Amino acid sequence: MHNFLRIESGILKQCWMPKVLVLPPVITTIGENAFLASDGLENVIIPETVTSINAEAFWGCTSLTTVNIPDSITSIGYRAFADCMSLTSITIPDSVRSIGDAAFYGCDSLTSVRLPEQFRSESERARLGLPDGFKD
C-alpha cells in the first residue's frame, strides 16, 4: 500500500478526468499544476487531511463547477483556480490564512464567494481576481 502525502506537481495535468473526483484521506498537499487544464472535471471533494492547495493546482479546469474546501486548508496558491470558467460558487473557510494573487482570475461565472474577513476588502477581492458582482 502506498503512503501518499501529496499529489505531485503536474502529475495529472491535461488529463481527461471523471466528472467527480474524491481525493483520498491520505493526501496532505495538492501540488503545483496538479490538475492543470484537466478536461471533464466538474466537482472536487478535498478531504480534511489536505492543508494546502498550491499554485495553479486547478488552473484552466474549465468544466469545474464545484469545489469542497475543508476547514483544514490554510493556504491557497497563486492562480490555484484561475480560468475555471464554470465555477459558480466557492466557500473559503476561516482557516485559510493566505491566498495567492489571481487565485480566481478568469472565473467569470462566480456569483457567490464566501471569504474570511481578511480577504473581503475591495482591494483584496481585486488582488484575488474575483469578478465584479458576486455575493459574499
Z-matrix of the N, CA and C atoms (Angstrom, degrees):
N
C 1 1.446
C 2 1.531 1 108.92
N 3 1.326 2 115.62 1 140.46
C 4 1.462 3 120.87 2 179.87
C 5 1.518 4 110.46 3 -86.49
N 6 1.310 5 117.13 4 144.76
C 7 1.453 6 122.90 5 174.42
C 8 1.520 7 108.69 6 -106.95
N 9 1.336 8 116.46 7 76.67
C 10 1.448 9 121.40 8 -179.53
C 11 1.520 10 110.12 9 -67.91
N 12 1.306 11 116.27 10 139.18
C 13 1.450 12 120.68 11 173.40
C 14 1.515 13 111.41 12 -118.88
N 15 1.325 14 116.51 13 -26.83
C 16 1.450 15 119.83 14 -178.55
C 17 1.518 16 110.02 15 -147.92
N 18 1.313 17 114.62 16 153.52
C 19 1.453 18 120.16 17 169.44
C 20 1.511 19 104.21 18 -89.43
N 21 1.301 20 116.94 19 112.96
C 22 1.463 21 122.22 20 -172.33
C 23 1.523 22 113.00 21 -62.17
N 24 1.292 23 115.22 22 156.75
C 25 1.458 24 122.69 23 -179.80
C 26 1.521 25 111.31 24 -56.73
N 27 1.316 26 115.05 25 124.70
C 28 1.454 27 121.87 26 173.53
C 29 1.512 28 116.59 27 70.25
N 30 1.308 29 118.88 28 6.08
C 31 1.462 30 120.51 29 -172.40
C 32 1.527 31 113.09 30 -63.99
N 33 1.311 32 118.15 31 -31.19
C 34 1.461 33 120.82 32 -178.70
C 35 1.526 34 112.42 33 -118.89
N 36 1.317 35 117.35 34 18.57
C 37 1.460 36 118.94 35 -177.34
C 38 1.523 37 110.72 36 -68.01
N 39 1.311 38 113.80 37 144.09
C 40 1.459 39 124.17 38 178.68
C 41 1.520 40 112.61 39 56.13
N 42 1.309 41 116.73 40 32.86
C 43 1.463 42 122.09 41 176.07
C 44 1.523 43 109.56 42 -99.12
N 45 1.311 44 115.56 43 154.52
C 46 1.454 45 119.94 44 171.37
C 47 1.512 46 106.25 45 -80.15
N 48 1.321 47 117.28 46 125.79
C 49 1.457 48 122.54 47 -173.43
C 50 1.528 49 110.67 48 -114.27
N 51 1.338 50 116.64 49 159.36
C 52 1.465 51 119.03 50 171.94
C 53 1.523 52 109.18 51 -68.78
N 54 1.322 53 117.00 52 163.22
C 55 1.465 54 119.63 53 179.17
C 56 1.519 55 111.99 54 -62.43
N 57 1.328 56 116.38 55 -40.17
C 58 1.462 57 121.17 56 -179.19
C 59 1.521 58 108.50 57 -118.80
N 60 1.327 59 115.82 58 129.02
C 61 1.457 60 121.34 59 178.56
C 62 1.522 61 108.60 60 -120.27
N 63 1.331 62 115.65 61 117.66
C 64 1.457 63 121.89 62 176.39
C 65 1.521 64 106.46 63 -105.13
N 66 1.322 65 116.19 64 111.24
C 67 1.460 66 120.02 65 -179.48
C 68 1.527 67 109.68 66 -75.69
N 69 1.328 68 117.50 67 140.85
C 70 1.464 69 120.11 68 -178.31
C 71 1.523 70 111.99 69 -71.07
N 72 1.332 71 116.75 70 152.52
C 73 1.464 72 120.79 71 -175.99
C 74 1.525 73 114.78 72 -78.03
N 75 1.323 74 116.47 73 27.26
C 76 1.469 75 120.58 74 173.73
C 77 1.523 76 110.82 75 -111.61
N 78 1.315 77 116.55 76 -3.40
C 79 1.461 78 122.76 77 -179.62
C 80 1.526 79 109.31 78 -84.14
N 81 1.335 80 117.16 79 134.17
C 82 1.469 81 120.74 80 176.61
C 83 1.526 82 112.26 81 -113.32
N 84 1.328 83 117.16 82 -22.64
C 85 1.462 84 121.26 83 -176.48
C 86 1.523 85 109.83 84 -140.94
N 87 1.333 86 115.40 85 137.78
C 88 1.464 87 120.91 86 171.42
C 89 1.521 88 105.92 87 -102.78
N 90 1.321 89 116.59 88 112.84
C 91 1.458 90 122.37 89 -172.45
C 92 1.517 91 114.71 90 -70.93
N 93 1.335 92 115.16 91 168.42
C 94 1.463 93 122.19 92 178.06
C 95 1.524 94 109.96 93 -57.47
N 96 1.323 95 115.67 94 137.12
C 97 1.473 96 122.73 95 177.18
C 98 1.521 97 113.45 96 57.50
N 99 1.318 98 118.77 97 18.19
C 100 1.460 99 121.83 98 -174.19
C 101 1.527 100 112.77 99 -52.94
N 102 1.320 101 117.60 100 -43.68
C 103 1.463 102 121.80 101 -178.19
C 104 1.525 103 111.43 102 -120.71
N 105 1.303 104 117.40 103 20.44
C 106 1.465 105 123.41 104 -176.84
C 107 1.526 106 111.77 105 -45.52
N 108 1.329 107 116.06 106 123.10
C 109 1.470 108 123.36 107 174.53
C 110 1.518 109 113.37 108 53.37
N 111 1.326 110 116.86 109 35.74
C 112 1.465 111 120.41 110 177.83
C 113 1.523 112 109.53 111 -80.85
N 114 1.324 113 116.03 112 121.34
C 115 1.463 114 122.51 113 -176.25
C 116 1.521 115 112.03 114 -77.30
N 117 1.325 116 115.94 115 145.12
C 118 1.448 117 122.18 116 172.93
C 119 1.514 118 115.93 117 88.55
N 120 1.317 119 118.10 118 -17.32
C 121 1.457 120 122.09 119 -176.87
C 122 1.528 121 110.17 120 -71.88
N 123 1.348 122 117.00 121 116.99
C 124 1.458 123 121.84 122 -178.03
C 125 1.524 124 113.63 123 -108.71
N 126 1.328 125 117.73 124 -31.78
C 127 1.452 126 121.41 125 -174.21
C 128 1.519 127 109.28 126 -141.91
N 129 1.334 128 116.80 127 130.10
C 130 1.463 129 121.90 128 177.45
C 131 1.522 130 108.49 129 -120.05
N 132 1.317 131 115.50 130 129.10
C 133 1.457 132 120.98 131 175.51
C 134 1.522 133 107.02 132 -111.84
N 135 1.323 134 114.39 133 114.89
C 136 1.466 135 122.27 134 -175.44
C 137 1.526 136 108.19 135 -100.32
N 138 1.330 137 118.04 136 128.44
C 139 1.466 138 120.13 137 -178.35
C 140 1.527 139 112.75 138 -74.84
N 141 1.308 140 115.88 139 163.42
C 142 1.468 141 123.58 140 179.50
C 143 1.531 142 113.03 141 -64.89
N 144 1.312 143 118.08 142 -10.36
C 145 1.467 144 121.07 143 179.72
C 146 1.520 145 112.42 144 -79.46
N 147 1.327 146 117.35 145 -18.42
C 148 1.466 147 121.62 146 -177.92
C 149 1.526 148 109.66 147 -80.09
N 150 1.346 149 115.80 148 131.07
C 151 1.463 150 120.50 149 179.36
C 152 1.521 151 113.18 150 -111.57
N 153 1.343 152 117.70 151 -18.30
C 154 1.467 153 118.55 152 179.81
C 155 1.523 154 111.90 153 -145.16
N 156 1.329 155 113.06 154 143.27
C 157 1.461 156 122.55 155 172.97
C 158 1.518 157 104.21 156 -114.16
N 159 1.313 158 117.22 157 110.95
C 160 1.467 159 120.60 158 -172.32
C 161 1.525 160 113.00 159 -81.54
N 162 1.323 161 114.94 160 176.39
C 163 1.461 162 123.14 161 -174.67
C 164 1.523 163 112.29 162 -52.66
N 165 1.325 164 114.73 163 133.89
C 166 1.462 165 123.55 164 172.81
C 167 1.525 166 113.29 165 57.48
N 168 1.327 167 117.69 166 24.35
C 169 1.467 168 121.78 167 -176.63
C 170 1.525 169 112.70 168 -56.99
N 171 1.320 170 117.55 169 -41.67
C 172 1.466 171 121.53 170 -178.84
C 173 1.528 172 111.98 171 -119.71
N 174 1.300 173 116.97 172 17.40
C 175 1.468 174 121.68 173 -176.79
C 176 1.527 175 110.59 174 -55.84
N 177 1.315 176 115.78 175 129.18
C 178 1.461 177 121.07 176 175.30
C 179 1.516 178 115.21 177 76.87
N 180 1.309 179 118.56 178 15.20
C 181 1.470 180 121.17 179 173.90
C 182 1.529 181 106.27 180 -81.26
N 183 1.308 182 116.05 181 83.35
C 184 1.465 183 121.81 182 -168.11
C 185 1.522 184 114.24 183 -69.36
N 186 1.319 185 118.62 184 -16.71
C 187 1.471 186 121.40 185 178.17
C 188 1.521 187 112.79 186 -92.41
N 189 1.321 188 117.46 187 -9.36
C 190 1.457 189 121.97 188 -175.38
C 191 1.532 190 110.95 189 -64.73
N 192 1.331 191 116.45 190 120.75
C 193 1.466 192 121.22 191 179.52
C 194 1.522 193 112.22 192 -112.27
N 195 1.346 194 117.36 193 -28.63
C 196 1.459 195 121.44 194 -172.95
C 197 1.517 196 110.86 195 -137.83
N 198 1.328 197 115.55 196 134.31
C 199 1.461 198 122.29 197 174.63
C 200 1.521 199 107.72 198 -133.96
N 201 1.310 200 116.12 199 129.80
C 202 1.460 201 121.61 200 175.03
C 203 1.522 202 107.40 201 -95.95
N 204 1.327 203 117.13 202 110.63
C 205 1.467 204 120.74 203 179.50
C 206 1.526 205 107.76 204 -103.79
N 207 1.324 206 117.14 205 110.75
C 208 1.468 207 120.04 206 -175.90
C 209 1.525 208 113.26 207 -76.32
N 210 1.317 209 115.78 208 166.80
C 211 1.466 210 122.87 209 -179.93
C 212 1.526 211 113.22 210 -65.70
N 213 1.312 212 117.44 211 -13.28
C 214 1.470 213 120.74 212 179.89
C 215 1.528 214 112.89 213 -75.71
N 216 1.324 215 118.12 214 -18.42
C 217 1.463 216 122.38 215 -177.50
C 218 1.530 217 109.54 216 -70.19
N 219 1.343 218 115.92 217 130.01
C 220 1.465 219 120.56 218 176.92
C 221 1.527 220 112.48 219 -114.24
N 222 1.345 221 117.15 220 -19.39
C 223 1.462 222 118.79 221 179.53
C 224 1.521 223 111.25 222 -145.41
N 225 1.333 224 113.38 223 143.94
C 226 1.460 225 122.59 224 176.37
C 227 1.516 226 105.64 225 -126.44
N 228 1.314 227 117.00 226 125.33
C 229 1.454 228 121.78 227 -172.48
C 230 1.521 229 115.48 228 -80.27
N 231 1.324 230 112.79 229 172.15
C 232 1.469 231 124.29 230 176.97
C 233 1.522 232 110.46 231 -51.08
N 234 1.321 233 116.94 232 127.62
C 235 1.467 234 124.56 233 176.63
C 236 1.536 235 113.33 234 54.38
N 237 1.314 236 117.81 235 27.85
C 238 1.467 237 121.69 236 -175.80
C 239 1.522 238 113.09 237 -54.68
N 240 1.332 239 117.06 238 -38.91
C 241 1.466 240 121.19 239 -179.47
C 242 1.529 241 111.69 240 -120.77
N 243 1.303 242 118.01 241 17.65
C 244 1.467 243 121.52 242 -177.84
C 245 1.528 244 111.01 243 -58.87
N 246 1.317 245 114.94 244 142.62
C 247 1.461 246 123.44 245 177.94
C 248 1.522 247 113.79 246 60.15
N 249 1.334 248 116.14 247 27.27
C 250 1.467 249 120.88 248 168.75
C 251 1.523 250 105.40 249 -87.36
N 252 1.306 251 115.64 250 79.28
C 253 1.457 252 122.82 251 -167.84
C 254 1.521 253 114.54 252 -65.92
N 255 1.325 254 118.51 253 -18.68
C 256 1.466 255 121.35 254 -179.36
C 257 1.520 256 113.35 255 -96.97
N 258 1.332 257 117.43 256 -4.73
C 259 1.461 258 121.72 257 -179.12
C 260 1.527 259 109.40 258 -66.23
N 261 1.339 260 117.21 259 120.46
C 262 1.467 261 120.75 260 -175.29
C 263 1.515 262 114.04 261 -103.56
N 264 1.330 263 117.83 262 -29.53
C 265 1.456 264 119.68 263 178.19
C 266 1.521 265 109.44 264 -151.73
N 267 1.337 266 114.38 265 153.24
C 268 1.458 267 119.63 266 179.24
C 269 1.525 268 108.61 267 -153.69
N 270 1.316 269 115.38 268 141.45
C 271 1.456 270 121.78 269 176.12
C 272 1.519 271 108.31 270 -117.69
N 273 1.314 272 115.88 271 119.84
C 274 1.458 273 122.09 272 177.84
C 275 1.535 274 106.82 273 -99.55
N 276 1.322 275 117.88 274 117.83
C 277 1.469 276 119.16 275 -177.41
C 278 1.529 277 112.68 276 -68.88
N 279 1.317 278 115.68 277 159.95
C 280 1.468 279 121.85 278 -179.94
C 281 1.522 280 112.57 279 -64.08
N 282 1.315 281 117.99 280 -15.97
C 283 1.470 282 121.74 281 178.68
C 284 1.529 283 112.39 282 -68.19
N 285 1.341 284 116.93 283 -20.02
C 286 1.462 285 121.07 284 -177.90
C 287 1.521 286 109.15 285 -73.52
N 288 1.343 287 115.91 286 120.63
C 289 1.460 288 122.54 287 -178.10
C 290 1.530 289 112.66 288 -101.42
N 291 1.343 290 116.56 289 -22.85
C 292 1.469 291 118.98 290 179.11
C 293 1.521 292 109.90 291 -142.33
N 294 1.329 293 113.69 292 139.85
C 295 1.460 294 122.04 293 175.14
C 296 1.518 295 106.40 294 -132.50
N 297 1.316 296 116.93 295 125.51
C 298 1.458 297 121.72 296 -178.70
C 299 1.516 298 113.32 297 -69.93
N 300 1.318 299 115.13 298 157.76
C 301 1.462 300 121.68 299 178.10
C 302 1.523 301 110.82 300 -54.38
N 303 1.325 302 114.79 301 145.65
C 304 1.468 303 123.27 302 174.21
C 305 1.523 304 113.26 303 57.19
N 306 1.322 305 117.38 304 26.02
C 307 1.460 306 121.06 305 -178.51
C 308 1.524 307 112.66 306 -56.19
N 309 1.344 308 116.58 307 -29.57
C 310 1.463 309 120.62 308 -177.84
C 311 1.529 310 112.19 309 -122.63
N 312 1.316 311 116.61 310 20.61
C 313 1.466 312 120.91 311 -179.54
C 314 1.535 313 109.71 312 -60.88
N 315 1.317 314 116.53 313 133.64
C 316 1.461 315 121.03 314 177.40
C 317 1.517 316 114.29 315 81.51
N 318 1.321 317 117.28 316 6.11
C 319 1.475 318 121.43 317 176.54
C 320 1.523 319 107.67 318 -88.33
N 321 1.317 320 115.69 319 68.04
C 322 1.451 321 121.52 320 -170.25
C 323 1.522 322 114.50 321 -71.23
N 324 1.333 323 118.62 322 -12.64
C 325 1.461 324 121.34 323 178.36
C 326 1.524 325 112.92 324 -89.83
N 327 1.338 326 116.97 325 -5.07
C 328 1.468 327 119.91 326 179.97
C 329 1.526 328 110.28 327 -62.82
N 330 1.322 329 115.62 328 123.23
C 331 1.457 330 120.77 329 176.26
C 332 1.521 331 111.62 330 -120.85
N 333 1.327 332 117.19 331 -15.98
C 334 1.458 333 121.03 332 179.83
C 335 1.528 334 109.43 333 -137.43
N 336 1.328 335 115.23 334 119.55
C 337 1.460 336 121.06 335 179.57
C 338 1.525 337 107.62 336 -134.02
N 339 1.316 338 116.01 337 127.13
C 340 1.462 339 121.10 338 176.11
C 341 1.519 340 106.66 339 -109.83
N 342 1.329 341 116.22 340 119.10
C 343 1.465 342 122.24 341 -175.90
C 344 1.523 343 110.99 342 -119.31
N 345 1.334 344 117.31 343 150.19
C 346 1.464 345 119.45 344 169.36
C 347 1.531 346 109.32 345 -61.42
N 348 1.292 347 116.64 346 154.12
C 349 1.469 348 123.69 347 -174.50
C 350 1.528 349 113.49 348 -49.37
N 351 1.335 350 118.14 349 -42.48
C 352 1.466 351 120.68 350 -174.19
C 353 1.534 352 113.31 351 -67.97
N 354 1.331 353 118.02 352 -9.69
C 355 1.462 354 121.04 353 -179.61
C 356 1.528 355 112.90 354 -111.20
N 357 1.319 356 118.34 355 11.20
C 358 1.471 357 121.09 356 -172.60
C 359 1.523 358 115.36 357 -90.63
N 360 1.311 359 118.71 358 -10.45
C 361 1.468 360 118.97 359 -179.09
C 362 1.531 361 109.77 360 -67.34
N 363 1.319 362 114.51 361 159.16
C 364 1.465 363 119.82 362 179.47
C 365 1.524 364 111.62 363 -59.14
N 366 1.328 365 117.00 364 -40.78
C 367 1.468 366 119.94 365 -179.17
C 368 1.535 367 111.27 366 -67.86
N 369 1.325 368 117.20 367 -37.50
C 370 1.470 369 120.12 368 177.81
C 371 1.525 370 110.65 369 -67.35
N 372 1.321 371 117.31 370 -43.21
C 373 1.476 372 120.03 371 178.74
C 374 1.524 373 110.15 372 -61.27
N 375 1.331 374 116.80 373 -39.69
C 376 1.470 375 119.93 374 177.74
C 377 1.535 376 110.54 375 -65.56
N 378 1.329 377 117.74 376 -41.72
C 379 1.467 378 121.88 377 178.88
C 380 1.520 379 111.11 378 -61.40
N 381 1.320 380 116.75 379 -34.99
C 382 1.466 381 121.01 380 -179.75
C 383 1.519 382 112.29 381 -79.63
N 384 1.324 383 116.67 382 -9.14
C 385 1.470 384 120.38 383 178.44
C 386 1.505 385 113.42 384 81.31
N 387 1.326 386 117.20 385 21.53
C 388 1.474 387 119.87 386 -179.03
C 389 1.513 388 110.66 387 -73.20
N 390 1.329 389 116.48 388 137.67
C 391 1.456 390 119.69 389 -179.97
C 392 1.525 391 111.19 390 -70.83
N 393 1.316 392 116.35 391 157.96
C 394 1.463 393 121.62 392 176.37
C 395 1.518 394 109.22 393 -68.06
N 396 1.320 395 115.68 394 151.08
C 397 1.457 396 121.31 395 170.52
C 398 1.521 397 116.64 396 87.58
N 399 1.333 398 118.55 397 6.81
C 400 1.457 399 118.28 398 178.04
C 401 1.527 400 109.76 399 -83.07
N 402 1.354 401 114.98 400 162.22
C 403 1.467 402 120.84 401 177.73
C 404 1.510 403 108.92 402 -101.81
N 405 1.340 404 116.42 403 142.43
C 406 1.465 405 118.16 404 172.60
C 407 1.512 406 109.89 405 -132.44
